[in-house]
Amino acid sequence: MIDAMRTRRRAVAEAPPTEGAGGSIPMDFQRLERLRRLARLMDTRWRIPFTRIPVGLDGIASLVPVAGDTATALVSAYIIVEASRFGLPKALVARMVFNVLLDWAGGSVPVLGTVFDIAFKANRMNLNLLHEHLEQRLAAAAAKR
């Protein structure tokens, strides 16, 4: 699964060759890379020692119920705002917001919320949704040529 994420990241992070001025799709690859790094920091930056379980600031901050999850939900909201600048459909943005709200609600439960935050990677899921949408947009533009 991690190899699939790396492959998807490479496929979207590399700028596609431009073939003429017509039919180009505006895409900010620097913003996409910043979002990828921030999502990784929030969800999968480190590993729990002696395991293969990834943990990020979201899982660590959930040790402080409600306040920690609220702080990380604000960072997740920033990721959604930046992702929406790619011109995402409202339904996709709503799905991303639902992921963050579910992460916030589940993570706010004392003790079990920390386990939930380590298992549920809302930022990673949202970044994957963004990548899938951008890949589909690029494929549609290539099919029109």
VEXVOMI-847381 format. One record per residue (C-alpha): x, y, z; residue in three letters. Coordinates in steps of 0.02 Angstrom, whole numbers, padded with zeros to 5 digits, always signed. Example, Ala and Ser with C-alpha at 12.3 -4.5 7.8 and 13.67 -1.06 7.14 Angstrom:
BEGIN
+00615-00225+00390ALA +00684-00053+00357SER 
REM end
This chain:
BEGIN
+00000+00000+00000MET +00142+00120+00040ILE +00220+00085-00129ASP +00055+00129-00212ALA +00052+00296-00119MET +00230+00334-00170ARG +00193+00291-00351THR +00036+00397-00350ARG +00132+00541-00270ARG +00269+00530-00403ARG +00144+00520-00544ALA +00055+00679-00489VAL +00204+00773-00419ALA +00299+00768-00584GLU +00242+00903-00703ALA +00168+00828-00862PRO +00252+00881-01023PRO +00163+01026-01106THR +00116+01001-01286GLU +00075+01175-01347GLY -00016+01317-01266ALA -00194+01254-01295GLY -00280+01135-01177GLY -00162+01160-01031SER -00224+01130-00854ILE -00167+01251-00720PRO -00091+01153-00577MET +00018+01216-00436ASP +00141+01074-00405PHE +00229+01167-00264GLN +00064+01181-00169ARG +00031+00997-00200LEU +00201+00951-00130GLU +00174+01062+00024ARG +00008+00977+00057LEU +00088+00806+00037ARG +00224+00850+00164ARG +00099+00923+00287LEU -00016+00771+00274ALA +00133+00657+00303ARG +00186+00757+00457LEU +00010+00749+00527MET -00024+00564+00494ASP +00129+00456+00456THR +00291+00547+00497ARG +00359+00424+00627TRP +00340+00241+00672ARG +00296+00173+00843ILE +00456+00088+00904PRO +00468-00098+00869PHE +00312-00093+00759THR +00270-00042+00582ARG +00128+00071+00640ILE +00146+00249+00572PRO +00101+00395+00684VAL +00104+00583+00656GLY +00065+00740+00752LEU -00120+00699+00744ASP -00096+00539+00843GLY +00024+00621+00966ILE -00088+00773+00995ALA -00236+00660+01030SER -00155+00616+01196LEU -00235+00780+01252VAL -00421+00745+01224PRO -00524+00876+01131VAL -00392+01015+01135ALA -00262+00913+01040GLY -00389+00851+00915ASP -00459+01026+00890THR -00285+01094+00854ALA -00249+00959+00726THR -00423+00981+00649ALA -00376+01163+00615LEU -00221+01105+00521VAL -00329+00980+00426SER -00450+01121+00383ALA -00302+01218+00311TYR -00259+01068+00203ILE -00438+01064+00138ILE -00438+01251+00100VAL -00275+01235+00004GLU -00337+01080-00088ALA -00498+01169-00137SER -00394+01298-00231ARG -00366+01163-00362PHE -00548+01187-00412GLY -00620+01031-00330LEU -00805+00991-00344PRO -00909+01036-00191LYS -00952+00853-00161ALA -00768+00808-00148LEU -00733+00952-00028VAL -00883+00897+00077ALA -00811+00720+00084ARG -00645+00790+00144MET -00733+00893+00277VAL -00827+00737+00333PHE -00662+00643+00351ASN -00592+00781+00462VAL -00750+00793+00567LEU -00749+00604+00592LEU -00565+00612+00640ASP -00601+00753+00764TRP -00753+00667+00841ALA -00672+00496+00854GLY -00509+00566+00919GLY -00593+00670+01054SER -00643+00515+01152VAL -00520+00492+01296PRO -00400+00343+01279VAL -00491+00257+01135LEU -00478+00417+01035GLY -00289+00403+01029THR -00302+00229+00955VAL -00431+00294+00831PHE -00319+00439+00780ASP -00172+00324+00750ILE -00280+00208+00643ALA -00386+00337+00549PHE -00279+00444+00433LYS -00397+00583+00377ALA -00262+00693+00301ASN -00189+00548+00204ARG -00362+00501+00141MET -00397+00680+00089ASN -00233+00693-00003LEU -00271+00530-00094ASN -00442+00600-00144LEU -00355+00756-00211LEU -00229+00652-00309HIS -00365+00543-00384GLU -00464+00695-00438HIS -00312+00777-00517LEU -00266+00615-00607GLU -00442+00603-00677GLN -00436+00784-00732ARG -00270+00757-00820LEU -00335+00598-00903ALA -00491+00689-00964ALA -00385+00830-01035ALA -00270+00705-01121ALA -00419+00614-01196ALA -00482+00777-01273LYS -00320+00801-01369ARG 
REM end
